[in-house]
Amino acid sequence: MNEDVFNTSIRKFLKQVGVTSQREIEKAVRDAVDAGRLKGNEKLPARMVLTIGEVALSFTIDGQIELG
């Protein structure tokens, strides 16, 4: 295994995940505020699950997103 290629590939994947996830969260929250389902001052529990079936990886990160 080439460690440099592996590390670069992981970083590219995580950057894509981060940017795409932020965009989707922002859209969903704005839509919910506009629809009146959220007031805009909530703290929302959030969970991210990373899975890679080929290596039997399932990793969960629980957190919170504060709206203000």
Secondary structure, DSSP 8 states (H G I E B T S, - for coil): --HHHHHHHHHHHHHHHHHHHHHHHHHHHHHHHHTTS--S--EEEEEEEEEEGGGTEEEEEEEEEE--
